[in-house]
Amino acid sequence: MKQQLQQRLQQLKAEYESGKKVLAELEAKQANVRDTLLRIAGAIQVLEEELAQVESEPLSEYPLYPKTPTIEVSPPPEIED
């Protein structure tokens, strides 16, 4: 009987140590995921602020084509016979 109890005690201690190791690994993963989420949230915030700023600025600040001068041309004079 005593031997069975000692054997069971050793099994439980081994399971306990294994569980502690798994818990430590999970806590480390949780911390890594939390850090990653914080970085992503920061990047989202920056991009949202940049988009808001771009949307509030006039379009002339971001032309699609360079401004080219326009020249008005008058029609040629009529020639009389």
C-alpha angles and dihedrals in degrees: 000000000000091000091053091051092049091048091050090047091054091049092051092048090051091049090048093053091046090051091050090052093050091047092051090050091049092049090051091050090048091053091049092050091047091052091048091050091050091052091048091048090051092050091049091051093050092049092047090051091048091049091049090051093048091049092051096050121086116262092237088076089064106038118183092210128028115259112259123195116250120224120202113219120202119213117261116267116265115254116224122210 
